[in-house]
């Protein structure tokens, strides 16, 4: 997994690389500039007119180096240097001296209008990097405001100017369409409130020292496709269904049996040896028809869940999709919590019951997986001022329940009781449809039945869920994607991820 480093750790990584490669600071900057230019040349033809707005620190030095290299590659380039109260860094001075007369350079020392950038097709932001420690103000804020007024494409180098990498940001911030960053992602990139500033982000390898990355400790990681094979276990020739666990799913109600069907079919596609589904009486024919591989257990009530079967013999219980929140259902869920001795996957209405019956929280079995979307999470923990506070609340809830909290959304975050958080790399906006959460519940239930550790099951399940959605979106388009499509492409997701 990719490690997500703090601002101070990124500085240490740079310093370690300079000392141990060894390499001069200006040469490391040149590597970054070459990486940016290589990416830019692959994506934009030389007819594009490029503007680069630089500060006077090392981020501005990156911008000047990129200006020189793009000019040498045949691009028309204009540079603006914002002359505020920040001193010139040594590497900035070197790269400024390397520019030729072919690159037009203009100093900005006073208030400007957006028309200053007329004639430019793409604008690169190199005003401030990740070392910024306070909100942007003065002339810098004025320039950022003008840049944000432009309708042209904007690309941030390292991090959008004004955005803090690992703490809440205030003041003026560049709204980039893309961000070209170096080696490792920054925590701010993974949090939803910053998408308006970061846009899509791309990591460029600039040769930072791998030994430091291996040794440095961080609670934050980014799960990518190659990490699947580190967790997913191969099956043995003489395995039988008893070796892969028995899962119980408690789901569905009158008018909401689709949720039970989706969770059950997803669980079956994930590989448990046996699956039992507990549904109200109205769901018997439905579940037997749509998921014939599952065994059906029928509630005493015809329309809602009131109490599950005896819980012996199950390795995991998935509960919540389509359950409803009737008084009988609340009481039945409480009874299951009191009896359950195995991890649970708790989703949807089961989460809402937890939120409105706080005494149930202490009954949640350790190493369970809770899968709230943001609104369900807010019902559990209360509101937050910013996404960093939301992340802290997620870590605290995982610690308090000694369970895994999967906060769903783009870059779904998975928090463990020890404070570790893994962000997911798969998935797409086409999955923002009713039923996809029920599919995830089934996937996680199926994996836990096979005795995967809860934190590993959550990472693996969330990635495969998103990856299957990506395959479905490629085949059917995001607009037409539905939750059943995610189940349909699960076999292909398993094959391709390995």
Secondary structure, DSSP 4 states (H G I P E B T S, - for coil): -EE---HHHHHHHHHHHHHHTT--HHHHHHHHHHHHHHHHHHHS-TTSEEEEEE-SSHHHHHHHHHHHHHHHTT-EEEEEEE-SSPPPPHHHHHHHHH--TTSEEEEE-S---GGGGTT-SEEEEES--TT--S---HHHHHHHHHHHH--SEEEEESS-TT--SSS---S-----SEEEEESS--GGGGSGGGHHHH-EEEEE-----HHHHHH---SEEEE-GGGHHHHPPPPPTT--GGGG-EEEEE---TT-HHHHHHHHHHHHHHT-SEEEEEE-GGGHHHHHHH-TTSEEEE-SSSSS-------TT-SEEEE-TT----HHHHHHHHHHHHH--S-EEE-THHHHHHHH-GGGGGGSPTT-EE---HHHHHHHH---SSHHHHHHHHHHHHHHHTSEEEE-STT-EEE-TTS-EEEE----GGG-STTHHHHHHHHHHHHHHTT--HHHHHHHHHHHHHHHHHHHHHHH-TTT--HHHHHHTHHHHHHHH-
